Amino acid sequence: MDNKEQIRQIIDSWAEAVRSRDIEGILAHHADDIVMYDVPPPFKSVGIEAYKQTWETFFNGTKPGVFDIKQLEIVASGDVAFCYAEMKCSNKNDSGNFEDLDFRLTIGLRKIGPEWTVLHEHHSIPSE
């Protein structure tokens, strides 16, 4: 399996873990010192424990089972890679109803030994 295929497998399994709310699956392949920028507060999370805590906020405001990769691009070279994607989840609006939310995802990875590791995630939505 080449680098792009390995990374695609990691991202696909991560998205499946989010859909099934499997926190251990979500954390798999993430560095202990991951840095994430997110849409809801906190704006910046540093470290695997802080990253883990953000998922409770996500789970409380989204419909289970909806976390879809609409388009994923992977750029990989040797031991460094990044991905960018168009994604969809189902977000609870101010009325308490769920509505589709399109968002952007960028992930930075580094190959450590034989394994690709996520060092950075950035989730964002278009400004209104």
C-alpha positions as CSV (number, residue, x, y, z in Angstrom):
1,M,0.0,0.0,0.0
2,D,1.5,3.4,-0.9
3,N,1.5,6.5,1.3
4,K,-1.7,8.0,-0.1
5,E,-3.6,4.7,0.3
6,Q,-2.3,4.4,3.9
7,I,-3.4,7.9,4.7
8,R,-6.8,7.5,3.0
9,Q,-7.4,4.4,5.2
10,I,-6.5,6.4,8.3
11,I,-8.9,9.2,7.4
12,D,-11.7,6.9,6.5
13,S,-11.4,4.9,9.7
14,W,-11.2,8.2,11.7
15,A,-14.5,9.4,10.0
16,E,-16.1,6.0,10.7
17,A,-15.1,6.3,14.4
18,V,-16.7,9.7,14.6
19,R,-19.9,8.4,13.1
20,S,-20.0,5.6,15.6
21,R,-18.8,7.9,18.5
22,D,-15.8,5.6,19.1
23,I,-13.5,7.9,21.0
24,E,-10.5,5.4,21.0
25,G,-10.9,5.1,17.2
26,I,-11.0,8.9,16.9
27,L,-7.8,9.2,18.9
28,A,-6.0,6.5,17.0
29,H,-3.1,7.7,14.8
30,H,-3.0,11.1,16.6
31,A,0.1,12.5,18.2
32,D,0.3,13.1,21.9
33,D,1.1,16.8,21.1
34,I,-1.6,17.3,18.4
35,V,-2.7,20.9,17.7
36,M,-6.3,21.4,16.5
37,Y,-8.1,24.5,15.5
38,D,-11.9,24.0,15.6
39,V,-15.2,25.8,14.9
40,P,-16.7,25.7,18.4
41,P,-14.7,26.8,21.4
42,P,-12.0,26.2,22.3
43,F,-10.5,27.8,19.2
44,K,-7.2,26.0,19.8
45,S,-6.6,22.6,21.5
46,V,-3.1,21.4,22.3
47,G,-2.4,17.8,23.3
48,I,-4.3,14.6,23.0
49,E,-6.3,15.1,26.2
50,A,-7.5,18.5,25.1
51,Y,-8.3,17.1,21.6
52,K,-10.3,14.3,23.2
53,Q,-12.4,16.7,25.3
54,T,-13.5,18.6,22.1
55,W,-15.4,15.5,20.9
56,E,-17.9,15.7,23.8
57,T,-18.9,19.1,22.6
58,F,-19.2,17.8,19.0
59,F,-21.3,14.8,20.1
60,N,-23.6,17.0,22.2
61,G,-24.3,19.2,19.2
62,T,-24.5,16.8,16.3
63,K,-26.7,14.0,15.0
64,P,-25.1,10.6,15.4
65,G,-24.0,8.8,12.3
66,V,-23.5,11.8,10.1
67,F,-19.8,12.7,9.4
68,D,-19.3,12.4,5.7
69,I,-16.2,12.9,3.6
70,K,-17.5,14.6,0.4
71,Q,-14.2,15.1,-1.3
72,L,-10.7,14.2,0.0
73,E,-7.4,15.2,-1.5
74,I,-4.1,13.9,-0.2
75,V,-0.6,15.2,-0.8
76,A,2.2,12.9,0.5
77,S,5.9,12.9,0.1
78,G,8.4,10.7,2.0
79,D,7.5,11.4,5.7
80,V,5.3,14.5,5.5
81,A,1.7,14.8,4.2
82,F,-1.3,16.9,4.3
83,C,-5.0,16.4,3.4
84,Y,-7.8,18.7,2.7
85,A,-11.4,17.7,2.5
86,E,-15.0,19.0,2.1
87,M,-17.1,17.4,4.9
88,K,-20.6,17.2,6.1
89,C,-22.1,16.7,9.6
90,S,-25.6,17.3,11.0
91,N,-25.5,20.2,13.4
92,K,-28.1,21.2,16.0
93,N,-29.4,24.7,15.2
94,D,-30.6,27.4,17.6
95,S,-34.1,25.8,17.4
96,G,-32.8,22.4,18.5
97,N,-33.3,20.8,15.1
98,F,-30.6,19.2,13.1
99,E,-29.5,20.6,9.8
100,D,-26.6,19.7,7.4
101,L,-23.4,21.6,8.0
102,D,-20.7,21.7,5.4
103,F,-17.3,22.3,6.7
104,R,-13.6,22.2,5.7
105,L,-11.0,19.9,7.1
106,T,-7.2,20.1,6.8
107,I,-4.9,17.5,8.4
108,G,-1.2,17.5,8.6
109,L,0.7,14.2,9.1
110,R,4.2,12.9,9.6
111,K,5.4,9.3,9.1
112,I,7.0,8.2,12.3
113,G,8.7,4.8,11.7
114,P,6.2,2.8,9.5
115,E,3.1,4.7,10.8
116,W,1.5,8.0,9.6
117,T,0.6,10.2,12.6
118,V,-1.8,13.1,12.7
119,L,0.0,16.2,14.1
120,H,-2.5,18.9,13.2
121,E,-6.2,19.2,12.4
122,H,-8.1,22.3,11.3
123,H,-11.9,22.4,11.0
124,S,-13.6,25.5,9.6
125,I,-16.8,26.7,8.1
126,P,-17.2,29.4,5.5
127,S,-17.8,32.9,6.9
128,E,-21.3,34.2,6.4
